[in-house]
Amino acid sequence: MKKIAVIVMMLFAYVSFGQNKNAKGSLEVNGVCQMCKDRIEKACIKTKGVKSAIWNVKTHELKVIFDERKTNLDSIESSVAAVGHDTKNLKAPDDVYNSLHACCFYRDKEVQDD
C-alpha cells in the first residue's frame, strides 16, 4: 500500500510541475506601417523566451506569448523601445527613433494621417 501511495504522490508531483509555463500578454506599441510591424515583431522574437509576437497596425496592440521563466512584459517592452517604438510605459530613445525610415515616423502627425 505504501508503494501505491508513493507512486500516486510522484505522479501528482510530476503533473503539477509539468504545467505550461507560457504566458500571454499584450502591450500598446506605436507604429504606422508594415515596416514597423516587421521591426516590432522581430525585436520581440529576438527576446529570449518569446514564442510568438503579433502586432496589429490599426489597433497598435502587440500580443505576445512568452515563457515567464525566461522573460516578462517589461523586458519585451524594453526590446521594442530599443528598436525605436514607443510603448505606453517607455519612450524610444530619440536617436534610435530618428534613424527609422521616414514612413515610420509615427510621432509626426503627417505620417499618422497617411
Buried (B, 14 or more C-beta within 10 A) or exposed (E): EEEEEEEEEEEEEEEEEEEEEEBEBBBEBBBBBEEBBEBBBEBBEEBEBBBEBBBEEEEBEBBBBBBBEEBBBEBBBBBBBBBBBBBEEBEBEEEEBEEBEEBBBBBEEEBEEE
